[in-house]
Amino acid sequence: MKPSLDYMNREELSLVYAITCVLGPKMSTPEDQTVFRSVLRDVFPATARPHSGKAQERKELVLALKDHLAQNHLQISEDLISKVPK
């Protein structure tokens, strides 16, 4: 069964958010940050544009994580969910 477009968008948004949270702070100069954002926009053109709310991005990431756990018949624990960056 093919995943829905909504699910794929949420998954892509979650990936972009996670990549940004992990690698974004590692960019030491403004030029590095600009190149990093440009590469993200090239690879993920639909979801790597600037967003106004980190809370919405986190919510999407948590939803995608819960969906993934449920699809794989894994237990959803609040300890795991609390590790998602705020």
Secondary structure as GFF3:
##gff-version 3
##sequence-region A 1 86
A	DSSP	alpha_helix	5	23	.	.	.	ID=ss1
A	DSSP	three_ten_helix	24	26	.	.	.	ID=ss2
A	DSSP	alpha_helix	30	43	.	.	.	ID=ss3
A	DSSP	alpha_helix	54	71	.	.	.	ID=ss4
A	DSSP	alpha_helix	78	81	.	.	.	ID=ss5
###
